[in-house]
Amino acid sequence: MRNLVIGTLAVFTLLFAGCSESGAAATTPETAATAIKAIFSKIGTAAATVKDEATAKTAGTTIGGLVETAKATLGKLPKDAIAKVMGMIGGEKGKLLETLGKLPANLQTHLKSAIEKLTALGK
């Protein structure tokens, strides 16, 4: 029970930290890529907390929120710059999807929406 509480607090801390980054102006593809890489790092940390169904649900909510933050960052750029950013961060995005895909199927169901949002990011 203690680990669940600690994990939940850690995930919510990541969520709120990620939300604060959405206010940063992403004026160039390079700054946007840097901001999104930081968000991806937080998504990786949230994914690492998944140990059971309760932490999977919490991580799913957190990851979904972080992906929305990344989406907002991309939304501040012109369309041609989005493709450039996706080229810069595509490897990290692929690694995250691979990590999430390695989780047991019963836990992936709680992350389905977050995985779909991450897959659609930049399209």
Backbone as a printed PyTorch tensor [residue, N CA C, xyz], in Angstrom:
tensor([[[  0.8290,  -1.1900,   0.0000],
         [  0.0000,   0.0000,   0.0000],
         [  0.8750,   1.2550,   0.0000]],

        [[  1.9500,   1.1870,   0.7800],
         [  2.8560,   2.3330,   0.8560],
         [  3.4480,   2.6450,  -0.5210]],

        [[  3.8600,   1.6130,  -1.2510],
         [  4.4310,   1.8150,  -2.5770],
         [  3.4160,   2.4250,  -3.5390]],

        [[  2.1660,   2.0170,  -3.4090],
         [  1.1120,   2.5710,  -4.2520],
         [  0.9630,   4.0670,  -3.9990]],

        [[  0.9530,   4.4620,  -2.7500],
         [  0.8230,   5.8770,  -2.3960],
         [  2.0230,   6.6600,  -2.9090]],

        [[  3.2060,   6.1440,  -2.6920],
         [  4.4150,   6.8260,  -3.1520],
         [  4.4240,   6.9270,  -4.6770]],

        [[  4.0740,   5.8400,  -5.3510],
         [  4.0270,   5.8560,  -6.8210],
         [  3.0100,   6.8400,  -7.3460]],

        [[  1.8420,   6.8790,  -6.7210],
         [  0.7940,   7.8090,  -7.1420],
         [  1.2460,   9.2500,  -6.9590]],

        [[  1.8560,   9.5520,  -5.8390],
         [  2.3590,  10.9070,  -5.6170],
         [  3.4240,  11.2810,  -6.6340]],

        [[  4.2970,  10.3450,  -6.9590],
         [  5.3510,  10.6120,  -7.9400],
         [  4.7520,  10.9000,  -9.3070]],

        [[  3.7540,  10.1410,  -9.6820],
         [  3.1370,  10.3280, -10.9950],
         [  2.4170,  11.6680, -11.0570]],

        [[  1.6870,  12.0400, -10.0120],
         [  1.0090,  13.3330, -10.0100],
         [  2.0030,  14.4870, -10.0130]],

        [[  3.1160,  14.3240,  -9.3500],
         [  4.1560,  15.3480,  -9.3810],
         [  4.6510,  15.5360, -10.8100]],

        [[  4.8420,  14.4260, -11.5210],
         [  5.2670,  14.5110, -12.9220],
         [  4.2190,  15.2030, -13.7800]],

        [[  2.9680,  14.8920, -13.5320],
         [  1.8880,  15.4910, -14.3160],
         [  1.8900,  16.9970, -14.1570]],

        [[  1.9490,  17.4700, -12.9140],
         [  1.9090,  18.9040, -12.6960],
         [  3.1650,  19.5900, -13.2110]],

        [[  4.2930,  18.9340, -13.1230],
         [  5.5310,  19.5050, -13.6670],
         [  5.4380,  19.5980, -15.1810]],

        [[  4.8510,  18.6050, -15.8080],
         [  4.6840,  18.6080, -17.2570],
         [  3.7250,  19.6770, -17.7100]],

        [[  2.6810,  19.9160, -16.9460],
         [  1.6970,  20.9300, -17.3060],
         [  2.3050,  22.3240, -17.2820]],

        [[  3.2490,  22.5610, -16.3950],
         [  3.8450,  23.8780, -16.3100],
         [  4.6840,  24.1900, -17.5440]],

        [[  5.1470,  23.1540, -18.2210],
         [  5.9560,  23.3830, -19.4120],
         [  5.1270,  23.8260, -20.5980]],

        [[  3.8150,  23.6320, -20.5650],
         [  2.9980,  23.9820, -21.7070],
         [  2.9550,  25.4850, -21.9240]],

        [[  3.2860,  26.2680, -20.9000],
         [  3.2670,  27.7050, -21.0430],
         [  4.5070,  28.2390, -21.7450]],

        [[  5.5260,  27.4300, -21.8710],
         [  6.7510,  27.8750, -22.5140],
         [  6.5090,  28.0730, -24.0050]],

        [[  6.9520,  29.1980, -24.5090],
         [  6.7590,  29.4910, -25.9210],
         [  7.7200,  28.6510, -26.7560]],

        [[  7.1690,  27.8840, -27.6450],
         [  7.9820,  27.0730, -28.5480],
         [  8.0530,  27.8220, -29.8680]],

        [[  9.0250,  28.7120, -29.9840],
         [  9.0790,  29.5730, -31.1500],
         [  9.8570,  28.9590, -32.3000]],

        [[ 10.7120,  28.0100, -32.0080],
         [ 11.4850,  27.3680, -33.0680],
         [ 11.3250,  25.8550, -32.9420]],

        [[ 11.5680,  25.1460, -34.0370],
         [ 11.5110,  23.6870, -33.9420],
         [ 12.4820,  23.1330, -32.9010]],

        [[ 13.6270,  23.7580, -32.7610],
         [ 14.6280,  23.2760, -31.8100],
         [ 14.1420,  23.4090, -30.3610]],

        [[ 13.5410,  24.5630, -30.0230],
         [ 13.0470,  24.7240, -28.6530],
         [ 11.8600,  23.8040, -28.3970]],

        [[ 11.0230,  23.6160, -29.4050],
         [  9.8920,  22.6980, -29.2580],
         [ 10.3890,  21.2750, -29.0520]],

        [[ 11.3830,  20.8650, -29.8280],
         [ 11.9320,  19.5120, -29.6970],
         [ 12.5330,  19.3040, -28.3100]],

        [[ 13.2330,  20.3080, -27.8060],
         [ 13.8200,  20.2100, -26.4680],
         [ 12.7270,  20.0750, -25.4110]],

        [[ 11.6800,  20.8810, -25.5290],
         [ 10.5720,  20.8180, -24.5630],
         [  9.8780,  19.4600, -24.6250]],

        [[  9.6660,  18.9480, -25.8160],
         [  8.9740,  17.6670, -25.9610],
         [  9.8510,  16.5180, -25.4860]],

        [[ 11.1460,  16.6080, -25.7010],
         [ 12.0460,  15.5690, -25.1710],
         [ 11.9740,  15.5230, -23.6460]],

        [[ 11.8650,  16.6900, -23.0090],
         [ 11.7150,  16.7280, -21.5440],
         [ 10.3950,  16.0820, -21.1250]],

        [[  9.3520,  16.3330, -21.8830],
         [  8.0480,  15.7210, -21.6060],
         [  8.1400,  14.2140, -21.8000]],

        [[  8.8130,  13.7790, -22.8520],
         [  8.9770,  12.3470, -23.1060],
         [  9.7350,  11.6750, -21.9580]],

        [[ 10.6930,  12.3790, -21.3940],
         [ 11.4280,  11.8340, -20.2510],
         [ 10.4740,  11.5750, -19.0870]],

        [[  9.5580,  12.5080, -18.8660],
         [  8.5670,  12.3450, -17.7980],
         [  7.5980,  11.2010, -18.1080]],

        [[  7.2720,  11.0360, -19.3820],
         [  6.4050,   9.9200, -19.7650],
         [  7.1150,   8.6010, -19.4710]],

        [[  8.3990,   8.5320, -19.7740],
         [  9.1760,   7.3300, -19.4780],
         [  9.2130,   7.0350, -17.9930]],

        [[  9.3420,   8.0730, -17.1900],
         [  9.3370,   7.8950, -15.7400],
         [  7.9740,   7.3920, -15.2660]],

        [[  6.9030,   7.9500, -15.8130],
         [  5.5560,   7.5030, -15.4400],
         [  5.3440,   6.0500, -15.8570]],

        [[  5.8270,   5.6830, -17.0270],
         [  5.6860,   4.2980, -17.4940],
         [  6.4410,   3.3400, -16.5830]],

        [[  7.5530,   3.7940, -16.0430],
         [  8.3580,   2.9420, -15.1520],
         [  7.6640,   2.6760, -13.8200]],

        [[  6.6550,   3.4910, -13.4760],
         [  5.9450,   3.2800, -12.2170],
         [  4.8890,   2.1980, -12.3140]],

        [[  4.5910,   1.7420, -13.5250],
         [  3.5010,   0.7810, -13.7140],
         [  3.9220,  -0.5910, -13.1910]],

        [[  3.2570,  -0.9980, -12.1270],
         [  3.5330,  -2.2970, -11.5080],
         [  2.2730,  -3.1480, -11.3820]],

        [[  1.1250,  -2.4770, -11.3150],
         [ -0.1400,  -3.1820, -11.1410],
         [ -1.2460,  -2.3310, -11.7730]],

        [[ -2.4890,  -2.7700, -11.6340],
         [ -3.5920,  -2.0580, -12.2720],
         [ -3.7710,  -0.6370, -11.7350]],

        [[ -3.6010,  -0.4480, -10.4470],
         [ -3.7770,   0.8870,  -9.8630],
         [ -2.7420,   1.8680, -10.4130]],

        [[ -1.4920,   1.4450, -10.4560],
         [ -0.4590,   2.3510, -10.9820],
         [ -0.6020,   2.5160, -12.4860]],

        [[ -1.1260,   1.5150, -13.1780],
         [ -1.3590,   1.6380, -14.6200],
         [ -2.4240,   2.6890, -14.9000]],

        [[ -3.4850,   2.7050, -14.1030],
         [ -4.5420,   3.7080, -14.2880],
         [ -3.9980,   5.1150, -14.0510]],

        [[ -3.2410,   5.2670, -12.9850],
         [ -2.6710,   6.5750, -12.6590],
         [ -1.6890,   7.0150, -13.7440]],

        [[ -0.8370,   6.1000, -14.1640],
         [  0.1390,   6.4270, -15.2110],
         [ -0.5620,   6.7510, -16.5220]],

        [[ -1.6350,   6.0540, -16.8210],
         [ -2.3880,   6.3410, -18.0450],
         [ -2.9050,   7.7620, -18.0600]],

        [[ -3.4240,   8.2140, -16.9360],
         [ -3.9110,   9.5920, -16.8250],
         [ -2.7580,  10.5760, -16.9610]],

        [[ -1.6690,  10.2930, -16.2820],
         [ -0.5020,  11.1710, -16.3270],
         [  0.0770,  11.2530, -17.7340]],

        [[  0.2640,  10.1070, -18.3550],
         [  0.8460,  10.0850, -19.7000],
         [ -0.0650,  10.7970, -20.6860]],

        [[ -1.3610,  10.5820, -20.5610],
         [ -2.3070,  11.2790, -21.4360],
         [ -2.1790,  12.7890, -21.2990]],

        [[ -2.0520,  13.2640, -20.0650],
         [ -1.8860,  14.7040, -19.8350],
         [ -0.5800,  15.2320, -20.3910]],

        [[  0.4800,  14.4680, -20.2260],
         [  1.7830,  14.8840, -20.7590],
         [  1.7770,  14.9190, -22.2830]],

        [[  1.1050,  13.9590, -22.9110],
         [  1.0110,  13.9630, -24.3710],
         [  0.2220,  15.1910, -24.8350]],

        [[ -0.8200,  15.5440, -24.1030],
         [ -1.5810,  16.7520, -24.4420],
         [ -0.6870,  17.9940, -24.3400]],

        [[  0.2050,  18.0160, -23.3620],
         [  1.1530,  19.1230, -23.2260],
         [  2.0840,  19.1740, -24.4360]],

        [[  2.5740,  18.0200, -24.8620],
         [  3.4350,  17.9630, -26.0450],
         [  2.6610,  18.4140, -27.2870]],

        [[  1.4160,  17.9970, -27.3770],
         [  0.5660,  18.3880, -28.5140],
         [  0.3770,  19.9040, -28.5400]],

        [[  0.1610,  20.5080, -27.3680],
         [  0.0120,  21.9610, -27.2870],
         [  1.2950,  22.6640, -27.7110]],

        [[  2.4220,  22.0860, -27.3390],
         [  3.7120,  22.6580, -27.7410],
         [  3.8400,  22.6400, -29.2600]],

        [[  3.4830,  21.5230, -29.8810],
         [  3.5220,  21.4360, -31.3400],
         [  2.5350,  22.4070, -31.9800]],

        [[  1.4070,  22.6220, -31.3200],
         [  0.3730,  23.4960, -31.8610],
         [  0.8020,  24.9460, -31.9680]],

        [[  1.8760,  25.3090, -31.2950],
         [  2.3840,  26.6810, -31.3470],
         [  3.2770,  26.9180, -32.5640]],

        [[  3.5050,  25.8640, -33.3270],
         [  4.4240,  25.9580, -34.4680],
         [  3.6630,  25.9640, -35.7890]],

        [[  4.2860,  26.5310, -36.8300],
         [  3.7090,  26.3930, -38.1700],
         [  3.7630,  24.9290, -38.6160]],

        [[  2.8670,  24.5530, -39.5140],
         [  2.7670,  23.1500, -39.9390],
         [  4.0820,  22.5970, -40.4810]],

        [[  4.8330,  23.3720, -41.2270],
         [  6.0850,  22.8630, -41.7850],
         [  7.1250,  22.5940, -40.6940]],

        [[  7.0510,  23.3470, -39.6100],
         [  7.9980,  23.1400, -38.5080],
         [  7.6580,  21.8840, -37.7090]],

        [[  6.3840,  21.4960, -37.6900],
         [  5.9720,  20.3050, -36.9370],
         [  6.6730,  19.0680, -37.4900]],

        [[  6.7510,  18.9610, -38.8050],
         [  7.4260,  17.8150, -39.4270],
         [  8.9000,  17.7820, -39.0240]],

        [[  9.5230,  18.9430, -38.9660],
         [ 10.9300,  19.0120, -38.5620],
         [ 11.0960,  18.5380, -37.1210]],

        [[ 10.2010,  18.9890, -36.2370],
         [ 10.2620,  18.5830, -34.8290],
         [ 10.0650,  17.0760, -34.7130]],

        [[  9.0930,  16.5350, -35.4300],
         [  8.8210,  15.1000, -35.3550],
         [ 10.0320,  14.2990, -35.8360]],

        [[ 10.7600,  14.8450, -36.7920],
         [ 11.9880,  14.1980, -37.2270],
         [ 13.0440,  14.1800, -36.1350]],

        [[ 13.0660,  15.2180, -35.3250],
         [ 14.0430,  15.3230, -34.2380],
         [ 13.6920,  14.4210, -33.0550]],

        [[ 12.4090,  14.1820, -32.8420],
         [ 11.9870,  13.4440, -31.6460],
         [ 11.4260,  12.0640, -31.9540]],

        [[ 11.3980,  11.7060, -33.2190],
         [ 10.7900,  10.4350, -33.6150],
         [ 11.3920,   9.2260, -32.9210]],

        [[ 12.7020,   9.2280, -32.7140],
         [ 13.3560,   8.1020, -32.0570],
         [ 12.8970,   7.9290, -30.6210]],

        [[ 12.7890,   9.0480, -29.9080],
         [ 12.3310,   8.9880, -28.5210],
         [ 10.8830,   8.5290, -28.4380]],

        [[ 10.0700,   9.0180, -29.3590],
         [  8.6620,   8.6120, -29.3870],
         [  8.5570,   7.1030, -29.6310]],

        [[  9.3430,   6.6040, -30.5510],
         [  9.3460,   5.1710, -30.8420],
         [  9.7740,   4.3350, -29.6460]],

        [[ 10.7780,   4.8010, -28.9210],
         [ 11.2460,   4.0820, -27.7290],
         [ 10.1630,   4.0410, -26.6520]],

        [[  9.4540,   5.1580, -26.4780],
         [  8.3760,   5.1790, -25.4840],
         [  7.2640,   4.2020, -25.8520]],

        [[  6.8930,   4.2110, -27.1280],
         [  5.8440,   3.2890, -27.5650],
         [  6.2870,   1.8410, -27.3900]],

        [[  7.5570,   1.5720, -27.6510],
         [  8.0990,   0.2230, -27.4630],
         [  8.0520,  -0.1820, -25.9880]],

        [[  8.4410,   0.7420, -25.1110],
         [  8.4110,   0.4720, -23.6690],
         [  6.9920,   0.1840, -23.2070]],

        [[  6.0560,   1.0130, -23.6300],
         [  4.6630,   0.8140, -23.2350],
         [  4.1090,  -0.4840, -23.8140]],

        [[  4.5680,  -0.8430, -24.9960],
         [  4.1160,  -2.0740, -25.6330],
         [  4.6260,  -3.3310, -24.9620]],

        [[  5.6720,  -3.2150, -24.1640],
         [  6.2320,  -4.3740, -23.4610],
         [  5.5170,  -4.6780, -22.1430]],

        [[  4.6530,  -3.7740, -21.7150],
         [  3.9170,  -4.0090, -20.4740],
         [  2.9260,  -5.1480, -20.6840]],

        [[  2.5790,  -5.8620, -19.6270],
         [  1.5880,  -6.9330, -19.7570],
         [  0.2710,  -6.4020, -20.3230]],

        [[ -0.4050,  -7.2230, -21.1100],
         [ -1.6280,  -6.8050, -21.7970],
         [ -2.6910,  -6.2930, -20.8430]],

        [[ -2.8170,  -6.9170, -19.6770],
         [ -3.8480,  -6.4580, -18.7370],
         [ -3.5650,  -5.0490, -18.2220]],

        [[ -2.3060,  -4.6420, -18.1880],
         [ -1.9620,  -3.2880, -17.7590],
         [ -2.0410,  -2.3070, -18.9250]],

        [[ -1.7630,  -2.7830, -20.1360],
         [ -1.8430,  -1.9200, -21.3140],
         [ -3.2540,  -1.4040, -21.5370]],

        [[ -4.2580,  -2.1790, -21.1240],
         [ -5.6350,  -1.7310, -21.3320],
         [ -5.9040,  -0.4120, -20.6090]],

        [[ -5.2510,  -0.1920, -19.4810],
         [ -5.4340,   1.0490, -18.7330],
         [ -4.6560,   2.2100, -19.3610]],

        [[ -3.7540,   1.8940, -20.2640],
         [ -2.9280,   2.9120, -20.9270],
         [ -3.3420,   3.1230, -22.3820]],

        [[ -4.4050,   2.4560, -22.8110],
         [ -4.7940,   2.4580, -24.2230],
         [ -4.9630,   3.8720, -24.7730]],

        [[ -5.7110,   4.7020, -24.0900],
         [ -5.9490,   6.0630, -24.5590],
         [ -4.6400,   6.8550, -24.6510]],

        [[ -3.7960,   6.7240, -23.6410],
         [ -2.5160,   7.4430, -23.6370],
         [ -1.6230,   6.9680, -24.7820]],

        [[ -1.6080,   5.6670, -25.0300],
         [ -0.7970,   5.1200, -26.1220],
         [ -1.3210,   5.6280, -27.4650]],

        [[ -2.6320,   5.6680, -27.6200],
         [ -3.2230,   6.1740, -28.8620],
         [ -2.8790,   7.6470, -29.0750]],

        [[ -2.9360,   8.4430, -28.0100],
         [ -2.5790,   9.8620, -28.1100],
         [ -1.1130,  10.0250, -28.4950]],

        [[ -0.2480,   9.2210, -27.8760],
         [  1.1740,   9.3080, -28.1860],
         [  1.4380,   8.8950, -29.6340]],

        [[  0.7730,   7.8500, -30.0820],
         [  0.9320,   7.3890, -31.4630],
         [  0.5090,   8.4810, -32.4510]],

        [[ -0.5600,   9.1980, -32.1280],
         [ -1.0940,  10.2210, -33.0320],
         [ -0.3410,  11.5490, -32.9600]],

        [[  0.5290,  11.7010, -31.9810],
         [  1.2410,  12.9670, -31.8040],
         [  2.0070,  13.3420, -33.0680]],

        [[  1.7440,  14.5340, -33.5640],
         [  2.4550,  15.0410, -34.7270],
         [  1.8710,  14.6430, -36.0700]],

        [[  0.7870,  13.9030, -36.0640],
         [  0.1770,  13.4810, -37.3410],
         [ -0.9150,  14.4230, -37.7480]]])
